[in-house]
Amino acid sequence: MNTDIQNNQRIFGLDVVRATAIAMVVFSHVYYLIDSSNPLLISVSGLFGFFGVELFFVLSGFLIGTILLKKYINETFSVKEIFIFLKRRWFRTLPTYYLVLVLNIIVALIFGYSIDGWAAYFVFFQNFIDYKINFFTESWSLSVEEWTYLLIPFVLFFSWTVFKKNKKISFIVTVILLILFFHILRYFVYVENSFSDMTSWNSNLKSLTIYRIDSILFGFVTAWLHMFYKDFLQKYKGYMFIVSLHLFLFQFVVMNVLGFDIVATPLYYKVFYFTLTSFTIFLALPLFVYWNTSQTILGKPIQLISKISYSMYLLHYSIITVLMKYVISNLNIQLSNVVIITTSMFITILSSYLLYRFYEKPLMNLRDKY
């Protein structure tokens, strides 16, 4: 993913973030795989799934924000440059997504699941303003990513055209205004909708693209600071990370103990819950941005998981977990939870590596060549 900005020189810290994010997302579906009803496991799974995706959002924002910022401060920023950016992004993300989408449609047809609205998945409208996801549930976050790739560059180009005199300031002002705009949209949800359960919260807010783009934009802010205030970030990255850890504990432990929930504090859950999460990750990210290399024995496994993380995200749940659970249930196979989880992890990593090695990577090489 980061070949666009690093000329094939990987930043190990970003690999750590990406590997951590996919590990959290994969773990979040373990309870479903083993049919666990343990409330603690279910709660931790929900937290890991949510936070893992949010890590991907902010990291993606940093990577594509860096690309767009470099174009923004250049006199040659143009619609042509935007389309070059889009072609590279789409070449990176769409082929693998479409392949796995077709596999999901086949699996859904075989198992008799509803595939109503399947065509919307091909243009990422399955959760743009209405939640219409019947299968391939993890695709919701890809819709947020793709619409950010499409919409934000043109907003930045408008800003670049109008405010050419001070590009440094106009970029960050534009990004902050966009973040505030999406906050206002969520505030309208708070005012106009009275849903008070987490299922409705998920389908009416958390998983709708139009309300979540600001999560990626926090990464743009990191990219801007990295470009213009690198010394500041390097000096204070450790302190920022410590504050981030405290905010994480405050949001996901202390606030729960204090009784914060969607019924008691709807304004927080419908408007600021996402903001605090993104801000927490924003504070932690600089520590990893400047973690260039690693000589530890874990270095290569982390890099491998990072490289195949996109394939893992697409395959691990709706394909591998669903198929494994179906086979185990229908054949009445008696296996311990440890064996089930270990087998699932092995199949996920192996299949993701094969998809990356023989499909993703060749396509990226083709993209870089032409």
N, C-alpha and C positions, 0 to 999 in steps of 0.2 A: 504493500500500500504506500509506503513512504518513498518509493523509488522516484516519485515525481519531484521531490524536493531535496533529495540527498545524493543524487548522482551515484546510486548503488552503494553508498556508505550508510550502513544501518546504524541507528542510534539504539543502543542496547536498552536504555531506559524505556523507550517507547515500545520495544518488544515485550518488556516486563508488563507494561500497562495492558497491552493487547492480550498477552497470554493470561493475565489475571482476569481480564474481562470475560474472555471466553470460558475460562475455568469456572467462574461464578455462574455464568449462564447455563453451562452444561450441568453443573451441580444442582441448579434450581429445579431440574426436572427429574431428579433421582427419586423423589418421593412418589411421583406418578409411576415410574418404572417398577418400583417394588411394592406398589399399593400400600404405602405407609399412611396411617392416619395419625401419626404422632404430631401433636400440635406444634411442638417446638421445631421439629424438622420442617413442617409446612411453613411456619413463620420465617425461619431462616432461609428457606428456599425462595420464598417471595421476595425477601430483602436482597438476596444474592442475584436473582433474576433481574430485578429492577435496577440495582446498582451496576451490575455488569453491563447492561445496555447503555446506561447513562455514561459509563466510562468510555464506551465506544463512541457515543455522540460527541463528547468533549474532545476526545483524541482526534476524531475525524475532523472536527471543527478546526483544531490546531493545524492539521496537515493541509486541508484544502484552503484554510484561511491564509496560511503562509504562501501558497501558490498564488492566490488571488491578490494578496497584499503586494507581492513582487510585481504583478502586472499593474496593479493600481497606481503604484508610485512611478511607473514607467510611462513615458510620453506616448508609447505605442499601444496603450490599452485601448481596445476597440471591440466591436461586436465580433469581428473575425477571431480575435484572441479568446473571446468567451466561447465560441464554438469549438475552437481547438481544445480548450479546457474541457468542455462537455464531451467531446469525442473521446478524449483520453479517459475521463471518468467512466463513461458508459462502456468503453471497451474493457475497462477493469472490472466493472460490477455486473453488467447486464447479461453477458453470455452464460456465466455460471448460475446466475439467478434464474434465467429462463430455463436452463436445463433442469434444475432442481424443481422449478415450478411444474414443468411437464411431468416429472416423476411423481410429484405430489398429486397431480390430477389423476394419474394412472392409479396410484394407491387408493385415492378416494373413491374412484369408480369401482375398483375391485372389492373394497370393503363396504360399498353402498353408502358412503358419506355424501352429503349434499355438496354439490359444486356450483350452486346458484351464484351467479355473478362472477364466474371464473374469468371472463374476458377482462374485468376491471383490474385483475392482478397484473396483466401485461402492461398496463399504463399507470400502475400504482394508484388507482382510485379506490382500492378496496377499503381504505380507511382515511381518505382525504378529509372529508367533512362528516361522513357517516361511517359507523363501524359495520362493515358487511363481510367480515371474515368468517367463513365457514370451515376452512381448512388452511393448512400452511400458516398457522397462527403467528409464527415468528416473523412473517413477512411485514408486519406492521412497522417495524423499525426501519426496514429498507425503504419503505415509502417515505418516511421522514427524511432519510438521507437523500434520496433521489430528488425529491421536490426542493430540498435545500440547494442541491447542485444546480437545479434549473432556475430557481427564482432569485436567489441572493446575488449571483454575478450580475444580473441585469439591474437590480436595485443599486448595486455598487457602481455600475457603469453610469447610471443616471447621476449619482452623487459625484462621480469623477468628472462628468461633463459640466455640471453646474458649479462645482467648487474646485476648480483646477489650481487655484493659487496656493492653497495649503492642503496638500494631499494627506499629509501625516495626520492632521487634525480631522479632516473631513471623513477619513476612513473610520476612525474610532467613534466619531460622533454618529455616523450612519449606523454602525453596528449597535451602539448603545440604544439609539432610537428604535431600531428594529426589535431589540430585546424588550424594551418598554411596550412596543406595539403588541407583541404576543402576550405580554402580561395583561394588557388591557382586554385582549380577546378572552383570556381566561377569567378575568373579572366579570365580564358579561355572562359567562357560564355560571359563575357564582350567583349573580343577581337573578338570572332568568330560569335557572334549573334548581330544583329542590331535591335531587337524588341524594340519598344518604346511606348508600351501601357501596362497598368497594367494587362489586361487580359492575355496577352502573358507572362508578368513577372510572373504571378501566375502559369501558366501551364508549363513554361519552366525553372523556377528557384525556386520560393518560395515553391512550393508543390512537388518538386522532392527530393526523399530521399537522393540521392547521394550528393546533395549540402547542406543538412541541419543538418547533424549529429553533426557538431561542436556546434550547439545550446545546445545540451544535454551535450557536453563535458565541457562547462563552469561550469556546476554543479559539475563535477569531480574536478575542481580546488577548488571550495568551500569545497568539502569533504576533500581534501588534507590539506587545511588551517585549517579546523576544527580539523583534526587529529593531526597536528604538531604545529599549532600556535593558539591554542584555546584562550589563554590569550590575544593575539593581537586582534583577532576578537571580543572578548567580550568587550575589552576596546574601540575599535573604531567603533563598529557596528552602533552606532547612527550617527556618522559623515559620515560613508559610505552610510547610508540610505539617508541622506540629499543630498549628492552628486548625488545619484541615482535619487532623485526627480528632481533635476535641469537638469540632463541629459535627463530625460523623457520629461520635458517641452521643452528643447532645441530641441530634435529630432522631437517631434510630434506637436509642436506649432511654435517655433521660426523658424525652418528650412522651414516649410511650408510657413510662412509669407515671408521669404527671397527668396522664389521661387524655392526651391529644389524640383525637380520632376524627373521622369525617362527620360524626354527629355533633360532637362537642365543639370542634373548631373547623367548620366547613370552609371559612375564608382561607385558612392556612393550607388545607389539603387541596383546595381547588385552584389556588393562585400561587402560593409561595412555596409549597412543598417541592416543586420541581426546581425553583430558583435556588433554594438552599442546597439542594443536592448538586446542582451544576456549579454553584459557587464553591462548594467543598472540593469538588474535583479540580476546579480551576486553580485553587490554592495549592493543591498537591502536585499538579502536573509539572511545574518547573523543575522540581527535584529530579524527575525522570528525563526531562528534555536535555539536561546537562550530564546525564549518566551515559557517557559515550560508549564504553566498552566494558567487558567483563572477562576475567580469566578463570572464573570458577567453573567447577564441573557441571553446574546447572546452566551455563551459558548456552550451549548448543541445543539442549532440549527446549529451553525457553524460546530461542530463536525459531526452532522448528514449529512449535505450537503457534507462535506469532504468525509465521508464514502461512500456515494452513487454517488460521482462525476463521477466515471468511467461509471456507468450505465447511468447517466444523459447525459454524453457526447455522448454515443452511441445511445441513444433513442431520444434525444430532437428534432433533426432536421429532418432527413430523414424518421423517423417513425411518431413522434407525430405532428410536425409542418406541414408536408406535408399532413397527413391525416386530420388534423383539417381544413386546408385551403381548401382541397377538399370537405369536408362535408359542410362547410359554403358556399362555392361558388355554389355548385351544388344544394343545398337545398334552396338557396336564403334566408338564415337566416340573419336577421337584428340584429346585436349586436354592442354595442359600443366597441371602441378599448380597453377600460379599462376592460370590461367583457371578451373579447377575450383573452387578455394577461393574466388576472388573471386565467381564466379557463385553459389556456395552461400551466401556471406555476404549477397549482394544479395537472393536469394530469401528467406532467413531473416528479414532485417530488414523487407523489404516485406510478407511474409505476416504477420509478427508485428504490424506496425503496423496492417494492415487488421483483423486479429482484435481488437486492442486498441481501435482507433478505432470499429469498428462493432458490437462485441459486448461486450467487457470494460467499456469506459467507459460506454456507455449503461446497462448493468446496475448499475454503481457509482452512477451518477447517480440511477437509480431507487431504489436502496437508501438513498441519502442523503436523497432526497425523502420517503420513507415510513418 
